[in-house]
Amino acid sequence: MRWRGAECKNEPGFWMIDLHCHSTESDGAVTPAGLVDLAVDCGLSALALTDHDTVSGIDAFLAAGQGRPLRTVPGVEIACQGEGSNIMHVVGLWMDHRDPALLRLLETIREGRRRRNICMADRLRQLGCALDLKAVEALAGGAVVGRPHFAKALINGGFCRNHRDAFDRFLGRGKPGYVQREITPVEEVLTVLSSAGGVCIWAHPLMGNSVTGAYLRRVVERLRPLGLDGIEVYYADYGPTETRNAMVHTEALGLLQSGGTDFHGTNVPGIAIGVGRGKLNTPDALLPPLEQRAREKAARAGSGERPTACR
């Protein structure tokens, strides 16, 4: 089975990985076990489950990978408050997904999401889109509710034609139905993830038009002491220029490289697992240094050593 007809296969001597994927436990359309099946069918050598603000799918994901020709990586993605009004997304990989401090942080973030969802439903009703919040939550099946679930509800209610229409008219950043949710400072996220043994990756940092090389260097120098380990060099919506620039930055700053599709299944159409929009190839060669950093951070976490703030 190929995801929506996408060609996803390895060339001889070249193995691909995908370290940024979402499941039905947050706002993806495929179950954690289903992601493993798709990745195996694609011939990927490693896959990370990085749901938004939850690790509830990790156990099922790891169990589905047992005995399969695939390395399954526990992960999570957290939106963070960066400098000024800038929002950063941090992907944590290989962290202890049962760490008490991490679980407390994620629960706090999800409670903020719940408050935001109430506000968003109210905003949409004021705009003439009478949505039942319980119906939106039902679409999430008990998992974390996100904007893709609101998009589905808008489509089901006849208010929007499709996912793109829902985001273009109501749910996209700056649109009339959008509500900014409470964002956790990036310093706190990096500290908690690192203390849980997680490798911390700045996800798709070059997607913003305002992200210059000088800004990226300044952020990295400030956050590296708190546990920032690398950036996504390979990403579904990067073009050749963004990928090349990301490589240059990682080499200049001594950062690790990571990459992934940000796969959500049909909830974000056009992105296939492993290959993104058809041309993404995140090489398996990135894994050894990432795994080595994971071992180092796990050892520090086990010894009680914590990252220190840059003074």
Secondary structure as UniProt FT lines:
FT   HELIX           3..5
FT   TURN            12..13
FT   STRAND          16..18
FT   TURN            24..27
FT   HELIX           32..42
FT   STRAND          46..49
FT   TURN            56..57
FT   HELIX           58..65
FT   TURN            66..67
FT   STRAND          71..81
FT   TURN            84..85
FT   STRAND          87..93
FT   TURN            97..98
FT   HELIX           100..126
FT   TURN            127..128
FT   HELIX           133..139
FT   TURN            140..142
FT   HELIX           147..156
FT   TURN            157..158
FT   HELIX           163..166
FT   HELIX           167..171
FT   TURN            173..174
FT   TURN            176..177
FT   STRAND          184..185
FT   HELIX           186..195
FT   TURN            196..197
FT   STRAND          199..203
FT   HELIX           205..207
FT   TURN            209..210
FT   HELIX           213..223
FT   HELIX           224..226
FT   STRAND          228..235
FT   TURN            236..237
FT   HELIX           240..253
FT   STRAND          256..260
FT   HELIX           265..267
FT   TURN            269..270
FT   TURN            273..275
FT   TURN            277..279
FT   HELIX           284..286
FT   HELIX           287..303
//
